[in-house]
Amino acid sequence: MLARIKRELARLGSSEKARNAERFFKTGKGEYAEGDVFLGVSMSDQRRIARAYQHIPCSDIKALFVSTVHEHRMVGGLILAEQFLAADFQQQTTLFDFYVAHARRMNNWDLVDSTAPIFGRYLLTHRKPLLKKLATSDDLWERRIAIVATYAGIKEHKFGETLAVSEMLLSDTHDLIHKAVGWMLRELGKRDQKTLELFLKKHYNNIPRTTLRYAIERFPEKKRKRYLSGTF
């Protein structure tokens, strides 16, 4: 199965799309995804392949995770997510632990964003203390997993973990964390703008500018300008 997945991805690849992806996902020397290799396969094709091969064993998923090829890791993550959604509680525990053990292989923002909200459902109900560990990790991708995983709670109008992890990450220096925190705060604000505004006012002096811009993106223009100028 593993060889078939890799062959199918290779067949669907595009050298032009691969070059564009390598620029877009910052794979150059010194960039956050230095050395990541792309085949140039569309996301829709990757999701289709993941559904078609969703019953492969974890040993094959692990082989995909350790690959240097981006699409291999993405398909591995999507397959694991498909298995998690279809699993009973005991199986979900095993799959969740497998995901966390290989979290550092979700080493680009799209890999995190495609998987963390799904596994967040388990994290926020059964392994909540792990959020702090991930949020304070020295690994960029584990920190991004921590905040993006809280999207699962946001969708259920449970905002405590999003606010707590956001507060922990306000001092983070990486732009990808600034963007992720702002994104989650914006999603929270779509459901409860008052709670978002209370958070923004409380932490205004410590919020990275990128985070603030993302968080207030849906505000009316006049209110957005007031927040940007600090005159709210």
C-alpha positions, 0 to 999 in steps of 0.5 A, a space after each residue: 500500500 505504501 508504495 502505491 500511495 507514493 507512486 500515485 502521488 508521484 504520478 499526480 505531481 507537477 514540477 511547476 506547482 512544486 516550485 511554486 509550493 516550495 517558494 510559498 511554503 518557505 523551503 529556502 535556506 534559513 526559512 522555517 521549512 528549509 529543505 521541505 520537498 514538494 511533488 506539486 500535488 493538489 490538496 484535493 488529490 491528496 484528500 482523495 488518496 487519503 480517503 482511498 487508503 484510509 485503512 493502512 496500518 500505522 507502520 505505513 503512516 509512520 513511513 509517510 511521516 518520516 519522509 522528506 516529501 511534503 505530500 507524503 506527510 500530508 497524506 499520512 496526517 489526513 489518513 490518521 485523521 480519517 481513522 481517528 474520526 471513524 474510531 471508537 474511544 479506545 482506538 482514538 486514544 491510540 491514534 491520538 498518542 501516535 499523532 502527538 508522538 509524531 507531532 514534529 513531523 507536522 512541520 509546516 503550517 498546512 500540515 498542522 492546520 489540516 490535522 490539529 483541529 481534528 485531534 483537538 477534539 480529544 485533546 480538549 476533553 481527555 488530555 487538556 494538560 498536554 496543551 500547556 506542554 505543547 504551547 511551551 514547546 521549543 518546537 514551532 510546530 508543536 506550539 502551533 498545534 497547541 493553538 490550532 487544536 483549540 479550534 475544536 472547542 471554539 466550534 462548540 462555543 467553549 473558549 477557555 482553552 483558546 484564551 489560555 493558550 493565546 495568552 501563553 503565546 503572546 510573547 512568542 517571537 514567530 510570525 506563524 504563531 502570531 498568525 495562528 493566535 490571531 486566526 483562532 481569536 478571530 474565529 472566537 470573535 465570530 461567535 462571541 465578539 464581547 469575549 474577544 474584545 475583553 481579551 484584546 483590551 486586557 492584553 492590548 499592550 502585549 499583542 503582536 501587531 500581526 495577531 491583532 490584525 488577524 483577530 479584528 479582521 471581521 470588525 467594522 472598519 471604524 472599530 478596526 481602525 480604533 483598535 489599530 490606533 489604540 483609541 478604543 
